[in-house]
Amino acid sequence: MHILRIFGWSFAITAVVIAGAGVLGGWHAAAIVTILAVLEISLSFDNAVINATILGRMSPVWQRLFLTVGVLIAVFGMRLIFPIVVVALTAHLGPVQVIDLAVNSDKVSDGFTYAGHLHNAHPAIAAFGGIFLFMIFLDFMFDPEREVQWLRWIEEPLRKAGQLDVIPVVLGLVALLVVGEAFSDGHTEQVLVAGLAGLATYLGVRGLGEFFEAQGIGADEEDGDAEAEPGAVAKRGGVVQATGKAAFFLFLYLEVLDASFSFDGVVGAFAISQDIFVIAAGLGIGAMYIRSLTVYLVRRGTLSEYVFLEHGAHYAIGALAIILAVSIETEVPEIVTGLIGVAFIGLALLSSMRHRDANRDEGDEAGEQEVPEPVGAKS
């Protein structure tokens, strides 16, 4: 019943959308929608883990908004509207003309179909999403307050270096310059501009979220009334959870994060279908499951039990950022991207299970060594 409460809408809408695709486009359209949904889920599992670490810091009200309003933004905003906006900006076409191209997939403008224009915009898309994801990876690796470590021989030196908090930004800029010179494939200016926009977006949204979250914590401690402050945080089960402005910017950060993860899926989907509505339907179903899985991970406390899952997800994010950079010049199969992410998550899960079992055995041994005092014994 707990699973049905979280995944119920995802199950229901999946059935309706696939059935609708079958009625309108036949079994072939239904099959394509299903394939795209599976592709999106496999590519974005690490997204769910990262989302869960952030969503756990938000109040239940904002968690429900993420599952409802966030789904609408993910499905219609990122999978349908965003590609149209990107094509309009990069191809210098009017919105009406781009929508006409999207609806009529065989129509040509300036020698390109809608899919062709979106493919030409890939360098900018990859640069924006790649630098955004790379900054998430760097901030995690250089976090000086992170106590749990998976690959200690890598993470401990980076954690110590993280005392200098400007290092992630410097490395992000250096990486962008390298990509612009080595992997831009003649699109250096486009890559650098889009990469800087991605870096600015990350720093802006993340900085505002942390500012209001910190402001809320101070208000909670001083006034004793977290809900009264616009950026306040609430405590639930001993965990500090953001509300108000703090939660709003965390929510905004989650949506930009989802956008960065969806870039490769949206562009790659045109290799499977040219119909924008079929693509939006398939990727939209996948996005719903990722959101449901995110909430499930939060409610079940999975990340606290499997302590290295977050590490594996961040390594997968770093790998995805590199793949996006390489894909500017060289096409990378979607299966490669998906398998790398699954491999990191799987290894982190196995390590977490061994760590959990080892701690459990140590606890049992400690309990056996303690000899209970006889009842009625005098001290």
MIFILO-542199 format. One record per residue (C-alpha): residue in three letters; x, y, z; residue number from 1. Coordinates in steps of 0.02 Angstrom, whole numbers. Layout:
<r = Ala | east = X | north = Y | up = Z | k = NUM>
...
END
This chain:
<r = Met | east = 0 | north = 0 | up = 0 | k = 1>
<r = His | east = 144 | north = 118 | up = 38 | k = 2>
<r = Ile | east = 216 | north = 89 | up = -136 | k = 3>
<r = Leu | east = 46 | north = 114 | up = -217 | k = 4>
<r = Arg | east = 23 | north = 281 | up = -129 | k = 5>
<r = Ile | east = 187 | north = 344 | up = -201 | k = 6>
<r = Phe | east = 188 | north = 258 | up = -372 | k = 7>
<r = Gly | east = -1 | north = 252 | up = -398 | k = 8>
<r = Trp | east = -12 | north = 403 | up = -512 | k = 9>
<r = Ser | east = 139 | north = 344 | up = -611 | k = 10>
<r = Phe | east = 60 | north = 173 | up = -639 | k = 11>
<r = Ala | east = -109 | north = 247 | up = -688 | k = 12>
<r = Ile | east = -41 | north = 379 | up = -807 | k = 13>
<r = Thr | east = 76 | north = 252 | up = -887 | k = 14>
<r = Ala | east = -71 | north = 141 | up = -930 | k = 15>
<r = Val | east = -175 | north = 286 | up = -997 | k = 16>
<r = Val | east = -34 | north = 363 | up = -1101 | k = 17>
<r = Ile | east = 23 | north = 199 | up = -1179 | k = 18>
<r = Ala | east = -157 | north = 150 | up = -1216 | k = 19>
<r = Gly | east = -188 | north = 322 | up = -1292 | k = 20>
<r = Ala | east = -32 | north = 308 | up = -1399 | k = 21>
<r = Gly | east = -92 | north = 139 | up = -1459 | k = 22>
<r = Val | east = -264 | north = 206 | up = -1506 | k = 23>
<r = Leu | east = -196 | north = 361 | up = -1596 | k = 24>
<r = Gly | east = -38 | north = 291 | up = -1674 | k = 25>
<r = Gly | east = -55 | north = 102 | up = -1667 | k = 26>
<r = Trp | east = 51 | north = -28 | up = -1579 | k = 27>
<r = His | east = 211 | north = 48 | up = -1653 | k = 28>
<r = Ala | east = 181 | north = 215 | up = -1565 | k = 29>
<r = Ala | east = 139 | north = 126 | up = -1402 | k = 30>
<r = Ala | east = 300 | north = 26 | up = -1414 | k = 31>
<r = Ile | east = 404 | north = 182 | up = -1447 | k = 32>
<r = Val | east = 327 | north = 271 | up = -1296 | k = 33>
<r = Thr | east = 368 | north = 120 | up = -1187 | k = 34>
<r = Ile | east = 548 | north = 112 | up = -1251 | k = 35>
<r = Leu | east = 575 | north = 298 | up = -1220 | k = 36>
<r = Ala | east = 503 | north = 283 | up = -1044 | k = 37>
<r = Val | east = 621 | north = 139 | up = -1002 | k = 38>
<r = Leu | east = 767 | north = 237 | up = -1078 | k = 39>
<r = Glu | east = 728 | north = 390 | up = -971 | k = 40>
<r = Ile | east = 716 | north = 288 | up = -811 | k = 41>
<r = Ser | east = 879 | north = 196 | up = -844 | k = 42>
<r = Leu | east = 971 | north = 357 | up = -884 | k = 43>
<r = Ser | east = 903 | north = 453 | up = -735 | k = 44>
<r = Phe | east = 911 | north = 333 | up = -588 | k = 45>
<r = Asp | east = 1061 | north = 428 | up = -521 | k = 46>
<r = Asn | east = 954 | north = 585 | up = -536 | k = 47>
<r = Ala | east = 828 | north = 508 | up = -415 | k = 48>
<r = Val | east = 964 | north = 474 | up = -286 | k = 49>
<r = Ile | east = 1030 | north = 652 | up = -296 | k = 50>
<r = Asn | east = 854 | north = 722 | up = -291 | k = 51>
<r = Ala | east = 818 | north = 621 | up = -135 | k = 52>
<r = Thr | east = 965 | north = 697 | up = -41 | k = 53>
<r = Ile | east = 895 | north = 870 | up = -77 | k = 54>
<r = Leu | east = 710 | north = 827 | up = -57 | k = 55>
<r = Gly | east = 746 | north = 756 | up = 116 | k = 56>
<r = Arg | east = 790 | north = 934 | up = 170 | k = 57>
<r = Met | east = 619 | north = 1000 | up = 118 | k = 58>
<r = Ser | east = 456 | north = 996 | up = 215 | k = 59>
<r = Pro | east = 318 | north = 871 | up = 169 | k = 60>
<r = Val | east = 218 | north = 1010 | up = 85 | k = 61>
<r = Trp | east = 362 | north = 1048 | up = -34 | k = 62>
<r = Gln | east = 391 | north = 863 | up = -62 | k = 63>
<r = Arg | east = 212 | north = 848 | up = -123 | k = 64>
<r = Leu | east = 235 | north = 1000 | up = -235 | k = 65>
<r = Phe | east = 388 | north = 916 | up = -310 | k = 66>
<r = Leu | east = 283 | north = 762 | up = -348 | k = 67>
<r = Thr | east = 137 | north = 862 | up = -424 | k = 68>
<r = Val | east = 188 | north = 1033 | up = -490 | k = 69>
<r = Gly | east = 364 | north = 969 | up = -521 | k = 70>
<r = Val | east = 298 | north = 831 | up = -634 | k = 71>
<r = Leu | east = 205 | north = 958 | up = -741 | k = 72>
<r = Ile | east = 364 | north = 1061 | up = -758 | k = 73>
<r = Ala | east = 465 | north = 906 | up = -800 | k = 74>
<r = Val | east = 343 | north = 834 | up = -927 | k = 75>
<r = Phe | east = 278 | north = 988 | up = -1015 | k = 76>
<r = Gly | east = 416 | north = 1112 | up = -976 | k = 77>
<r = Met | east = 575 | north = 1012 | up = -1003 | k = 78>
<r = Arg | east = 517 | north = 876 | up = -1123 | k = 79>
<r = Leu | east = 402 | north = 981 | up = -1234 | k = 80>
<r = Ile | east = 425 | north = 1169 | up = -1215 | k = 81>
<r = Phe | east = 611 | north = 1180 | up = -1177 | k = 82>
<r = Pro | east = 669 | north = 1097 | up = -1340 | k = 83>
<r = Ile | east = 559 | north = 1219 | up = -1437 | k = 84>
<r = Val | east = 637 | north = 1367 | up = -1346 | k = 85>
<r = Val | east = 813 | north = 1301 | up = -1379 | k = 86>
<r = Val | east = 779 | north = 1279 | up = -1565 | k = 87>
<r = Ala | east = 703 | north = 1453 | up = -1575 | k = 88>
<r = Leu | east = 854 | north = 1533 | up = -1492 | k = 89>
<r = Thr | east = 992 | north = 1438 | up = -1581 | k = 90>
<r = Ala | east = 912 | north = 1432 | up = -1754 | k = 91>
<r = His | east = 847 | north = 1612 | up = -1743 | k = 92>
<r = Leu | east = 671 | north = 1558 | up = -1786 | k = 93>
<r = Gly | east = 505 | north = 1622 | up = -1721 | k = 94>
<r = Pro | east = 411 | north = 1518 | up = -1592 | k = 95>
<r = Val | east = 264 | north = 1489 | up = -1711 | k = 96>
<r = Gln | east = 382 | north = 1428 | up = -1846 | k = 97>
<r = Val | east = 470 | north = 1311 | up = -1725 | k = 98>
<r = Ile | east = 305 | north = 1240 | up = -1662 | k = 99>
<r = Asp | east = 253 | north = 1211 | up = -1844 | k = 100>
<r = Leu | east = 417 | north = 1117 | up = -1873 | k = 101>
<r = Ala | east = 392 | north = 1015 | up = -1714 | k = 102>
<r = Val | east = 213 | north = 965 | up = -1758 | k = 103>
<r = Asn | east = 258 | north = 926 | up = -1940 | k = 104>
<r = Ser | east = 416 | north = 825 | up = -1913 | k = 105>
<r = Asp | east = 453 | north = 807 | up = -2101 | k = 106>
<r = Lys | east = 444 | north = 995 | up = -2134 | k = 107>
<r = Val | east = 608 | north = 1083 | up = -2174 | k = 108>
<r = Ser | east = 666 | north = 1258 | up = -2130 | k = 109>
<r = Asp | east = 837 | north = 1326 | up = -2181 | k = 110>
<r = Gly | east = 880 | north = 1151 | up = -2239 | k = 111>
<r = Phe | east = 842 | north = 1067 | up = -2071 | k = 112>
<r = Thr | east = 696 | north = 979 | up = -1990 | k = 113>
<r = Tyr | east = 650 | north = 1012 | up = -1809 | k = 114>
<r = Ala | east = 760 | north = 865 | up = -1755 | k = 115>
<r = Gly | east = 902 | north = 934 | up = -1862 | k = 116>
<r = His | east = 890 | north = 1105 | up = -1781 | k = 117>
<r = Leu | east = 890 | north = 1025 | up = -1608 | k = 118>
<r = His | east = 1042 | north = 921 | up = -1656 | k = 119>
<r = Asn | east = 1133 | north = 1080 | up = -1710 | k = 120>
<r = Ala | east = 1094 | north = 1154 | up = -1539 | k = 121>
<r = His | east = 1175 | north = 1005 | up = -1452 | k = 122>
<r = Pro | east = 1344 | north = 1091 | up = -1420 | k = 123>
<r = Ala | east = 1258 | north = 1228 | up = -1319 | k = 124>
<r = Ile | east = 1143 | north = 1104 | up = -1231 | k = 125>
<r = Ala | east = 1289 | north = 989 | up = -1186 | k = 126>
<r = Ala | east = 1396 | north = 1134 | up = -1124 | k = 127>
<r = Phe | east = 1258 | north = 1205 | up = -1014 | k = 128>
<r = Gly | east = 1205 | north = 1038 | up = -940 | k = 129>
<r = Gly | east = 1382 | north = 971 | up = -929 | k = 130>
<r = Ile | east = 1453 | north = 1114 | up = -827 | k = 131>
<r = Phe | east = 1299 | north = 1116 | up = -714 | k = 132>
<r = Leu | east = 1319 | north = 930 | up = -676 | k = 133>
<r = Phe | east = 1508 | north = 944 | up = -660 | k = 134>
<r = Met | east = 1488 | north = 1080 | up = -527 | k = 135>
<r = Ile | east = 1372 | north = 965 | up = -428 | k = 136>
<r = Phe | east = 1505 | north = 829 | up = -436 | k = 137>
<r = Leu | east = 1645 | north = 948 | up = -384 | k = 138>
<r = Asp | east = 1548 | north = 1024 | up = -240 | k = 139>
<r = Phe | east = 1515 | north = 850 | up = -171 | k = 140>
<r = Met | east = 1695 | north = 792 | up = -189 | k = 141>
<r = Phe | east = 1768 | north = 950 | up = -111 | k = 142>
<r = Asp | east = 1641 | north = 963 | up = 30 | k = 143>
<r = Pro | east = 1750 | north = 984 | up = 187 | k = 144>
<r = Glu | east = 1606 | north = 936 | up = 303 | k = 145>
<r = Arg | east = 1567 | north = 768 | up = 222 | k = 146>
<r = Glu | east = 1603 | north = 630 | up = 348 | k = 147>
<r = Val | east = 1553 | north = 471 | up = 254 | k = 148>
<r = Gln | east = 1678 | north = 419 | up = 120 | k = 149>
<r = Trp | east = 1667 | north = 280 | up = -6 | k = 150>
<r = Leu | east = 1835 | north = 283 | up = -100 | k = 151>
<r = Arg | east = 1937 | north = 359 | up = 40 | k = 152>
<r = Trp | east = 2101 | north = 365 | up = -56 | k = 153>
<r = Ile | east = 2018 | north = 484 | up = -181 | k = 154>
<r = Glu | east = 1894 | north = 575 | up = -73 | k = 155>
<r = Glu | east = 1996 | north = 614 | up = 83 | k = 156>
<r = Pro | east = 2128 | north = 723 | up = -6 | k = 157>
<r = Leu | east = 1991 | north = 813 | up = -102 | k = 158>
<r = Arg | east = 1891 | north = 841 | up = 58 | k = 159>
<r = Lys | east = 2041 | north = 920 | up = 141 | k = 160>
<r = Ala | east = 2074 | north = 1030 | up = -12 | k = 161>
<r = Gly | east = 1892 | north = 1085 | up = -1 | k = 162>
<r = Gln | east = 1937 | north = 1198 | up = 145 | k = 163>
<r = Leu | east = 1974 | north = 1322 | up = 6 | k = 164>
<r = Asp | east = 1795 | north = 1341 | up = -56 | k = 165>
<r = Val | east = 1841 | north = 1426 | up = -220 | k = 166>
<r = Ile | east = 1921 | north = 1268 | up = -291 | k = 167>
<r = Pro | east = 1763 | north = 1194 | up = -370 | k = 168>
<r = Val | east = 1728 | north = 1355 | up = -465 | k = 169>
<r = Val | east = 1907 | north = 1369 | up = -526 | k = 170>
<r = Leu | east = 1908 | north = 1188 | up = -584 | k = 171>
<r = Gly | east = 1739 | north = 1212 | up = -668 | k = 172>
<r = Leu | east = 1805 | north = 1361 | up = -767 | k = 173>
<r = Val | east = 1964 | north = 1268 | up = -814 | k = 174>
<r = Ala | east = 1861 | north = 1119 | up = -872 | k = 175>
<r = Leu | east = 1751 | north = 1234 | up = -977 | k = 176>
<r = Leu | east = 1903 | north = 1312 | up = -1060 | k = 177>
<r = Val | east = 1974 | north = 1139 | up = -1099 | k = 178>
<r = Val | east = 1809 | north = 1082 | up = -1173 | k = 179>
<r = Gly | east = 1793 | north = 1242 | up = -1274 | k = 180>
<r = Glu | east = 1966 | north = 1217 | up = -1349 | k = 181>
<r = Ala | east = 1976 | north = 1027 | up = -1365 | k = 182>
<r = Phe | east = 1799 | north = 962 | up = -1389 | k = 183>
<r = Ser | east = 1698 | north = 1106 | up = -1461 | k = 184>
<r = Asp | east = 1711 | north = 1045 | up = -1642 | k = 185>
<r = Gly | east = 1712 | north = 1222 | up = -1712 | k = 186>
<r = His | east = 1578 | north = 1285 | up = -1591 | k = 187>
<r = Thr | east = 1698 | north = 1365 | up = -1466 | k = 188>
<r = Glu | east = 1600 | north = 1526 | up = -1440 | k = 189>
<r = Gln | east = 1434 | north = 1435 | up = -1424 | k = 190>
<r = Val | east = 1508 | north = 1311 | up = -1299 | k = 191>
<r = Leu | east = 1591 | north = 1444 | up = -1192 | k = 192>
<r = Val | east = 1437 | north = 1556 | up = -1184 | k = 193>
<r = Ala | east = 1320 | north = 1411 | up = -1142 | k = 194>
<r = Gly | east = 1445 | north = 1341 | up = -1016 | k = 195>
<r = Leu | east = 1460 | north = 1508 | up = -927 | k = 196>
<r = Ala | east = 1270 | north = 1519 | up = -923 | k = 197>
<r = Gly | east = 1263 | north = 1347 | up = -844 | k = 198>
<r = Leu | east = 1394 | north = 1393 | up = -715 | k = 199>
<r = Ala | east = 1304 | north = 1556 | up = -673 | k = 200>
<r = Thr | east = 1138 | north = 1464 | up = -657 | k = 201>
<r = Tyr | east = 1213 | north = 1336 | up = -539 | k = 202>
<r = Leu | east = 1299 | north = 1465 | up = -429 | k = 203>
<r = Gly | east = 1146 | north = 1577 | up = -426 | k = 204>
<r = Val | east = 1013 | north = 1447 | up = -384 | k = 205>
<r = Arg | east = 1124 | north = 1349 | up = -265 | k = 206>
<r = Gly | east = 1185 | north = 1507 | up = -178 | k = 207>
<r = Leu | east = 1010 | north = 1577 | up = -152 | k = 208>
<r = Gly | east = 949 | north = 1410 | up = -86 | k = 209>
<r = Glu | east = 1090 | north = 1399 | up = 40 | k = 210>
<r = Phe | east = 1068 | north = 1580 | up = 91 | k = 211>
<r = Phe | east = 883 | north = 1564 | up = 132 | k = 212>
<r = Glu | east = 909 | north = 1395 | up = 213 | k = 213>
<r = Ala | east = 1044 | north = 1466 | up = 327 | k = 214>
<r = Gln | east = 934 | north = 1618 | up = 363 | k = 215>
<r = Gly | east = 793 | north = 1502 | up = 414 | k = 216>
<r = Ile | east = 902 | north = 1400 | up = 530 | k = 217>
<r = Gly | east = 958 | north = 1558 | up = 619 | k = 218>
<r = Ala | east = 777 | north = 1616 | up = 637 | k = 219>
<r = Asp | east = 728 | north = 1447 | up = 707 | k = 220>
<r = Glu | east = 864 | north = 1449 | up = 838 | k = 221>
<r = Glu | east = 839 | north = 1629 | up = 892 | k = 222>
<r = Asp | east = 651 | north = 1649 | up = 888 | k = 223>
<r = Gly | east = 595 | north = 1470 | up = 919 | k = 224>
<r = Asp | east = 463 | north = 1489 | up = 783 | k = 225>
<r = Ala | east = 525 | north = 1418 | up = 619 | k = 226>
<r = Glu | east = 359 | north = 1429 | up = 528 | k = 227>
<r = Ala | east = 343 | north = 1614 | up = 561 | k = 228>
<r = Glu | east = 495 | north = 1659 | up = 456 | k = 229>
<r = Pro | east = 487 | north = 1666 | up = 265 | k = 230>
<r = Gly | east = 647 | north = 1566 | up = 248 | k = 231>
<r = Ala | east = 620 | north = 1456 | up = 399 | k = 232>
<r = Val | east = 657 | north = 1273 | up = 421 | k = 233>
<r = Ala | east = 554 | north = 1146 | up = 514 | k = 234>
<r = Lys | east = 615 | north = 996 | up = 611 | k = 235>
<r = Arg | east = 537 | north = 829 | up = 573 | k = 236>
<r = Gly | east = 602 | north = 668 | up = 647 | k = 237>
<r = Gly | east = 760 | north = 757 | up = 704 | k = 238>
<r = Val | east = 799 | north = 815 | up = 526 | k = 239>
<r = Val | east = 802 | north = 999 | up = 483 | k = 240>
<r = Gln | east = 684 | north = 1031 | up = 337 | k = 241>
<r = Ala | east = 671 | north = 1190 | up = 236 | k = 242>
<r = Thr | east = 509 | north = 1287 | up = 210 | k = 243>
<r = Gly | east = 466 | north = 1455 | up = 135 | k = 244>
<r = Lys | east = 599 | north = 1539 | up = 28 | k = 245>
<r = Ala | east = 730 | north = 1410 | up = 72 | k = 246>
<r = Ala | east = 620 | north = 1269 | up = 9 | k = 247>
<r = Phe | east = 570 | north = 1370 | up = -145 | k = 248>
<r = Phe | east = 751 | north = 1390 | up = -202 | k = 249>
<r = Leu | east = 788 | north = 1208 | up = -163 | k = 250>
<r = Phe | east = 637 | north = 1166 | up = -271 | k = 251>
<r = Leu | east = 702 | north = 1279 | up = -409 | k = 252>
<r = Tyr | east = 873 | north = 1197 | up = -394 | k = 253>
<r = Leu | east = 792 | north = 1026 | up = -413 | k = 254>
<r = Glu | east = 703 | north = 1081 | up = -572 | k = 255>
<r = Val | east = 863 | north = 1149 | up = -650 | k = 256>
<r = Leu | east = 950 | north = 988 | up = -598 | k = 257>
<r = Asp | east = 815 | north = 887 | up = -684 | k = 258>
<r = Ala | east = 836 | north = 994 | up = -839 | k = 259>
<r = Ser | east = 1022 | north = 956 | up = -844 | k = 260>
<r = Phe | east = 989 | north = 770 | up = -830 | k = 261>
<r = Ser | east = 855 | north = 775 | up = -965 | k = 262>
<r = Phe | east = 960 | north = 859 | up = -1100 | k = 263>
<r = Asp | east = 1043 | north = 701 | up = -1164 | k = 264>
<r = Gly | east = 880 | north = 604 | up = -1157 | k = 265>
<r = Val | east = 783 | north = 734 | up = -1256 | k = 266>
<r = Val | east = 915 | north = 749 | up = -1393 | k = 267>
<r = Gly | east = 947 | north = 562 | up = -1400 | k = 268>
<r = Ala | east = 761 | north = 523 | up = -1411 | k = 269>
<r = Phe | east = 756 | north = 592 | up = -1589 | k = 270>
<r = Ala | east = 862 | north = 443 | up = -1641 | k = 271>
<r = Ile | east = 711 | north = 335 | up = -1595 | k = 272>
<r = Ser | east = 566 | north = 445 | up = -1650 | k = 273>
<r = Gln | east = 541 | north = 610 | up = -1741 | k = 274>
<r = Asp | east = 369 | north = 642 | up = -1665 | k = 275>
<r = Ile | east = 386 | north = 772 | up = -1526 | k = 276>
<r = Phe | east = 225 | north = 715 | up = -1442 | k = 277>
<r = Val | east = 279 | north = 533 | up = -1438 | k = 278>
<r = Ile | east = 447 | north = 589 | up = -1366 | k = 279>
<r = Ala | east = 363 | north = 699 | up = -1235 | k = 280>
<r = Ala | east = 245 | north = 556 | up = -1187 | k = 281>
<r = Gly | east = 383 | north = 427 | up = -1166 | k = 282>
<r = Leu | east = 507 | north = 540 | up = -1076 | k = 283>
<r = Gly | east = 366 | north = 613 | up = -972 | k = 284>
<r = Ile | east = 319 | north = 440 | up = -907 | k = 285>
<r = Gly | east = 500 | north = 411 | up = -862 | k = 286>
<r = Ala | east = 509 | north = 578 | up = -773 | k = 287>
<r = Met | east = 357 | north = 533 | up = -668 | k = 288>
<r = Tyr | east = 436 | north = 370 | up = -610 | k = 289>
<r = Ile | east = 597 | north = 460 | up = -566 | k = 290>
<r = Arg | east = 499 | north = 581 | up = -457 | k = 291>
<r = Ser | east = 402 | north = 441 | up = -374 | k = 292>
<r = Leu | east = 563 | north = 347 | up = -344 | k = 293>
<r = Thr | east = 639 | north = 504 | up = -268 | k = 294>
<r = Val | east = 497 | north = 520 | up = -143 | k = 295>
<r = Tyr | east = 506 | north = 333 | up = -106 | k = 296>
<r = Leu | east = 692 | north = 346 | up = -65 | k = 297>
<r = Val | east = 655 | north = 491 | up = 54 | k = 298>
<r = Arg | east = 506 | north = 411 | up = 142 | k = 299>
<r = Arg | east = 594 | north = 242 | up = 163 | k = 300>
<r = Gly | east = 756 | north = 321 | up = 225 | k = 301>
<r = Thr | east = 851 | north = 220 | up = 96 | k = 302>
<r = Leu | east = 997 | north = 340 | up = 86 | k = 303>
<r = Ser | east = 1030 | north = 328 | up = 272 | k = 304>
<r = Glu | east = 1031 | north = 138 | up = 263 | k = 305>
<r = Tyr | east = 1135 | north = 124 | up = 104 | k = 306>
<r = Val | east = 1263 | north = 257 | up = 145 | k = 307>
<r = Phe | east = 1365 | north = 251 | up = -16 | k = 308>
<r = Leu | east = 1220 | north = 270 | up = -138 | k = 309>
<r = Glu | east = 1241 | north = 458 | up = -139 | k = 310>
<r = His | east = 1426 | north = 437 | up = -179 | k = 311>
<r = Gly | east = 1389 | north = 320 | up = -324 | k = 312>
<r = Ala | east = 1260 | north = 442 | up = -393 | k = 313>
<r = His | east = 1385 | north = 585 | up = -388 | k = 314>
<r = Tyr | east = 1518 | north = 483 | up = -476 | k = 315>
<r = Ala | east = 1386 | north = 443 | up = -609 | k = 316>
<r = Ile | east = 1349 | north = 629 | up = -623 | k = 317>
<r = Gly | east = 1534 | north = 666 | up = -649 | k = 318>
<r = Ala | east = 1541 | north = 532 | up = -784 | k = 319>
<r = Leu | east = 1385 | north = 604 | up = -868 | k = 320>
<r = Ala | east = 1462 | north = 778 | up = -868 | k = 321>
<r = Ile | east = 1616 | north = 709 | up = -956 | k = 322>
<r = Ile | east = 1508 | north = 613 | up = -1080 | k = 323>
<r = Leu | east = 1411 | north = 772 | up = -1121 | k = 324>
<r = Ala | east = 1575 | north = 863 | up = -1155 | k = 325>
<r = Val | east = 1639 | north = 722 | up = -1267 | k = 326>
<r = Ser | east = 1472 | north = 711 | up = -1358 | k = 327>
<r = Ile | east = 1495 | north = 887 | up = -1427 | k = 328>
<r = Glu | east = 1622 | north = 817 | up = -1549 | k = 329>
<r = Thr | east = 1592 | north = 629 | up = -1543 | k = 330>
<r = Glu | east = 1426 | north = 539 | up = -1534 | k = 331>
<r = Val | east = 1409 | north = 433 | up = -1378 | k = 332>
<r = Pro | east = 1277 | north = 293 | up = -1381 | k = 333>
<r = Glu | east = 1140 | north = 309 | up = -1252 | k = 334>
<r = Ile | east = 1173 | north = 132 | up = -1192 | k = 335>
<r = Val | east = 1348 | north = 184 | up = -1138 | k = 336>
<r = Thr | east = 1281 | north = 328 | up = -1035 | k = 337>
<r = Gly | east = 1151 | north = 219 | up = -953 | k = 338>
<r = Leu | east = 1269 | north = 75 | up = -913 | k = 339>
<r = Ile | east = 1398 | north = 190 | up = -833 | k = 340>
<r = Gly | east = 1268 | north = 264 | up = -717 | k = 341>
<r = Val | east = 1197 | north = 93 | up = -673 | k = 342>
<r = Ala | east = 1373 | north = 26 | up = -640 | k = 343>
<r = Phe | east = 1415 | north = 164 | up = -515 | k = 344>
<r = Ile | east = 1247 | north = 147 | up = -426 | k = 345>
<r = Gly | east = 1263 | north = -43 | up = -421 | k = 346>
<r = Leu | east = 1439 | north = -40 | up = -350 | k = 347>
<r = Ala | east = 1389 | north = 90 | up = -220 | k = 348>
<r = Leu | east = 1239 | north = -16 | up = -171 | k = 349>
<r = Leu | east = 1347 | north = -172 | up = -148 | k = 350>
<r = Ser | east = 1474 | north = -74 | up = -45 | k = 351>
<r = Ser | east = 1332 | north = -2 | up = 61 | k = 352>
<r = Met | east = 1262 | north = -175 | up = 96 | k = 353>
<r = Arg | east = 1432 | north = -241 | up = 150 | k = 354>
<r = His | east = 1457 | north = -88 | up = 260 | k = 355>
<r = Arg | east = 1286 | north = -111 | up = 340 | k = 356>
<r = Asp | east = 1315 | north = -297 | up = 371 | k = 357>
<r = Ala | east = 1489 | north = -264 | up = 444 | k = 358>
<r = Asn | east = 1419 | north = -135 | up = 566 | k = 359>
<r = Arg | east = 1279 | north = -253 | up = 614 | k = 360>
<r = Asp | east = 1402 | north = -394 | up = 651 | k = 361>
<r = Glu | east = 1511 | north = -277 | up = 756 | k = 362>
<r = Gly | east = 1357 | north = -223 | up = 854 | k = 363>
<r = Asp | east = 1308 | north = -405 | up = 887 | k = 364>
<r = Glu | east = 1484 | north = -448 | up = 945 | k = 365>
<r = Ala | east = 1486 | north = -298 | up = 1062 | k = 366>
<r = Gly | east = 1318 | north = -351 | up = 1133 | k = 367>
<r = Glu | east = 1379 | north = -528 | up = 1164 | k = 368>
<r = Gln | east = 1531 | north = -466 | up = 1258 | k = 369>
<r = Glu | east = 1425 | north = -368 | up = 1382 | k = 370>
<r = Val | east = 1381 | north = -479 | up = 1531 | k = 371>
<r = Pro | east = 1216 | north = -421 | up = 1607 | k = 372>
<r = Glu | east = 1214 | north = -387 | up = 1793 | k = 373>
<r = Pro | east = 1110 | north = -513 | up = 1890 | k = 374>
<r = Val | east = 940 | north = -453 | up = 1943 | k = 375>
<r = Gly | east = 943 | north = -391 | up = 2121 | k = 376>
<r = Ala | east = 1131 | north = -368 | up = 2125 | k = 377>
<r = Lys | east = 1192 | north = -230 | up = 2237 | k = 378>
<r = Ser | east = 1313 | north = -99 | up = 2177 | k = 379>
END
